[in-house]
Amino acid sequence: MASAGMGDTLSGILASLLGQGLVPVQAAVAGVRLHARAGERAGQLHGYGLSATDVASQLGERGPI
């Protein structure tokens, strides 16, 4: 999760949640959790060397891998 674009991915999640009307604290808590879970899912699929695209592709996915 410490690679180029990960912060941009998180920023996009936060902006989206704020745009949907969440207050900043709620957006931060939910956004960090969504970003982390997408990273966990991407890690299960791709192993080490994740890119921001790998993480972003897992946003909105449902169910176990």
Backbone bond lengths (Angstrom), bond angles and torsions (degrees), N, CA, C in turn:
res aa  C-N    CA-C-N  psi(-1)  N-CA   C-N-CA  omega(-1)  CA-C   N-CA-C  phi
1 M - - - 1.440 - - 1.528 110.92 -
2 A 1.303 117.38 0.81 1.467 120.14 178.71 1.525 109.20 -107.59
3 S 1.319 115.27 60.90 1.456 119.34 178.05 1.522 109.43 -133.19
4 A 1.302 114.83 169.79 1.470 120.72 -175.66 1.526 111.06 -56.99
5 G 1.305 115.67 132.55 1.455 121.59 175.51 1.509 116.09 92.93
6 M 1.334 117.89 -11.77 1.464 119.13 -178.78 1.529 111.45 -65.11
7 G 1.320 116.15 -39.63 1.465 119.43 177.26 1.517 111.57 -65.91
8 D 1.316 116.17 -35.78 1.463 120.20 176.69 1.524 110.75 -64.76
9 T 1.317 116.07 -40.01 1.459 120.61 177.54 1.524 110.42 -62.46
10 L 1.318 116.36 -46.26 1.462 120.36 177.44 1.521 110.99 -62.28
11 S 1.310 117.52 -42.93 1.468 120.93 178.86 1.519 111.47 -60.21
12 G 1.326 116.23 -40.23 1.459 120.01 178.07 1.512 112.42 -64.38
13 I 1.331 116.22 -39.98 1.461 120.30 177.08 1.521 109.89 -62.43
14 L 1.333 116.06 -46.56 1.466 119.98 -178.97 1.525 111.34 -62.94
15 A 1.332 117.05 -43.34 1.466 120.53 179.07 1.527 110.89 -62.00
16 S 1.314 116.01 -39.83 1.461 120.11 178.86 1.529 111.43 -63.57
17 L 1.313 116.10 -43.73 1.465 119.62 -179.59 1.522 111.46 -67.59
18 L 1.316 116.51 -39.80 1.464 119.51 176.36 1.525 110.62 -64.30
19 G 1.317 116.58 -39.44 1.455 121.15 178.78 1.521 113.23 -65.29
20 Q 1.324 116.02 -23.25 1.458 121.01 177.85 1.518 112.25 -87.78
21 G 1.339 116.72 0.94 1.445 120.42 173.41 1.518 116.58 102.47
22 L 1.326 118.52 2.96 1.454 118.36 176.35 1.525 109.48 -70.05
23 V 1.322 115.49 145.73 1.461 119.03 174.74 1.528 107.30 -73.24
24 P 1.336 118.41 156.94 1.469 120.20 -173.86 1.527 115.38 -53.11
25 V 1.304 118.82 -40.57 1.469 119.93 -179.07 1.529 110.11 -65.99
26 Q 1.321 117.34 -43.65 1.462 120.65 178.32 1.527 110.58 -63.80
27 A 1.324 116.73 -42.23 1.468 121.11 179.66 1.528 110.51 -62.60
28 A 1.324 116.70 -40.90 1.463 120.27 -179.39 1.524 111.09 -64.89
29 V 1.314 116.93 -46.57 1.465 120.85 -178.77 1.528 110.17 -64.36
30 A 1.314 116.71 -49.41 1.462 120.52 -178.65 1.524 110.99 -66.61
31 G 1.325 116.74 -41.20 1.454 120.60 -177.84 1.514 113.15 -64.72
32 V 1.310 116.52 -43.44 1.465 119.78 178.55 1.525 110.03 -64.36
33 R 1.308 117.25 -39.41 1.466 120.42 178.95 1.528 111.25 -66.23
34 L 1.327 117.34 -44.56 1.463 120.48 178.65 1.523 111.25 -62.14
35 H 1.324 116.43 -42.53 1.466 121.70 179.57 1.532 110.18 -63.87
36 A 1.315 116.51 -44.54 1.460 120.47 -179.71 1.524 111.22 -64.50
37 R 1.317 117.15 -44.25 1.471 120.45 -179.47 1.524 110.74 -65.45
38 A 1.318 117.29 -40.44 1.466 119.71 176.46 1.526 110.25 -62.49
39 G 1.336 117.30 -37.55 1.460 121.03 176.21 1.510 112.41 -65.51
40 E 1.332 117.01 -39.55 1.464 120.95 177.41 1.522 110.36 -62.95
41 R 1.313 116.72 -45.35 1.469 121.41 179.70 1.521 110.93 -64.10
42 A 1.322 117.04 -43.93 1.465 120.78 179.56 1.524 110.13 -64.33
43 G 1.320 117.04 -38.37 1.455 120.77 178.00 1.516 112.42 -62.80
44 Q 1.327 116.73 -37.47 1.457 120.39 177.11 1.522 111.49 -65.74
45 L 1.315 116.08 -34.39 1.464 120.12 -179.11 1.525 113.42 -81.71
46 H 1.343 116.69 -40.19 1.464 121.25 -169.17 1.530 114.35 -112.06
47 G 1.314 118.48 -12.97 1.458 120.21 -176.89 1.520 111.83 71.85
48 Y 1.327 115.92 -147.50 1.465 120.49 -178.09 1.520 110.83 -73.28
49 G 1.317 115.72 160.74 1.453 121.15 176.15 1.517 113.74 81.45
50 L 1.322 116.28 37.43 1.456 120.30 -179.75 1.518 111.49 -65.96
51 S 1.312 115.28 145.79 1.466 120.37 171.20 1.525 107.95 -107.56
52 A 1.306 115.61 165.51 1.460 119.99 177.62 1.525 110.62 -61.27
53 T 1.314 117.10 -33.55 1.460 121.06 177.87 1.524 111.09 -64.11
54 D 1.331 117.10 -38.35 1.464 120.60 177.31 1.523 110.63 -60.56
55 V 1.315 115.84 -43.17 1.463 120.61 -179.70 1.523 110.17 -69.54
56 A 1.320 117.33 -47.50 1.463 120.73 -178.65 1.523 111.61 -59.92
57 S 1.326 116.72 -33.53 1.466 119.48 -179.10 1.522 112.01 -67.23
58 Q 1.324 117.50 -19.12 1.461 121.16 -179.80 1.524 113.02 -91.07
59 L 1.309 117.90 -7.22 1.462 120.04 177.65 1.522 108.89 -69.62
60 G 1.300 116.05 130.25 1.435 120.84 179.29 1.519 113.95 88.04
61 E 1.318 117.69 -7.47 1.463 120.11 176.95 1.516 108.75 -72.71
62 R 1.311 115.76 150.55 1.462 120.41 -178.65 1.508 110.60 -123.39
63 G 1.293 114.94 156.47 1.458 121.12 173.13 1.514 113.89 79.77
64 P 1.319 114.95 171.20 1.465 120.14 -178.42 1.523 111.36 -73.94
65 I 1.303 113.85 159.87 1.462 119.50 176.39 1.508 107.91 -92.17
